[in-house]
Amino acid sequence: MKVKVTCTHWFAPGGEWLGDCGQTERNGIAPNIFVPDDHGPEGFAVAVKELRKMLGVSKS
């Protein structure tokens, strides 16, 4: 099983935001799990924990 996480913002050479899939408004996708004060490592740790639960893998 592979997991791919991406985060992108598409901008034209002039700096104009291109939106997502033809959208013209800046509205994102609400997360299933919100991690307050996430600066990277915090969110990754929560993601690993959730993936382990989904896969039924205990921490060894």
C-alpha positions as CSV (number, residue, x, y, z in Angstrom):
1,M,0.0,0.0,0.0
2,K,1.3,3.5,-0.9
3,V,0.2,6.8,0.5
4,K,0.9,10.1,-1.2
5,V,0.4,13.4,0.4
6,T,0.5,16.6,-1.7
7,C,-0.1,20.2,-1.1
8,T,0.1,22.7,-4.0
9,H,-1.0,26.1,-5.1
10,W,-1.0,26.9,-8.8
11,F,0.0,30.4,-9.9
12,A,0.4,31.9,-13.3
13,P,3.8,33.5,-14.2
14,G,2.3,36.9,-13.3
15,G,1.3,35.7,-9.8
16,E,-2.4,35.2,-10.4
17,W,-3.9,32.2,-8.5
18,L,-5.3,29.7,-11.0
19,G,-7.7,28.0,-8.5
20,D,-8.3,24.2,-8.2
21,C,-9.9,22.3,-11.1
22,G,-11.4,25.4,-12.6
23,Q,-12.6,27.0,-9.4
24,T,-12.1,30.7,-9.2
25,E,-12.6,31.0,-5.4
26,R,-10.0,30.1,-2.7
27,N,-11.9,27.5,-0.8
28,G,-10.1,24.4,0.4
29,I,-11.1,20.9,1.5
30,A,-12.1,20.6,5.2
31,P,-9.8,18.1,6.9
32,N,-11.2,14.9,8.5
33,I,-8.7,15.4,11.3
34,F,-7.6,18.8,12.4
35,V,-4.2,19.2,14.1
36,P,-3.9,22.5,16.0
37,D,-0.6,24.3,15.6
38,D,0.6,21.9,12.9
39,H,3.9,23.0,11.5
40,G,4.8,19.7,9.9
41,P,6.0,17.2,12.5
42,E,2.8,17.4,14.5
43,G,0.6,16.6,11.6
44,F,2.9,13.8,10.4
45,A,2.8,12.1,13.8
46,V,-1.0,12.2,13.8
47,A,-1.1,10.9,10.2
48,V,1.1,8.0,11.1
49,K,-1.1,7.2,14.1
50,E,-4.3,7.3,11.9
51,L,-2.7,5.2,9.2
52,R,-1.7,2.5,11.8
53,K,-5.3,2.5,13.0
54,M,-6.6,2.1,9.4
55,L,-4.2,-0.7,8.6
56,G,-4.7,-2.5,12.0
57,V,-0.9,-2.2,12.7
58,S,0.1,-1.9,16.3
59,K,3.1,0.2,17.3
60,S,6.1,-2.1,17.6
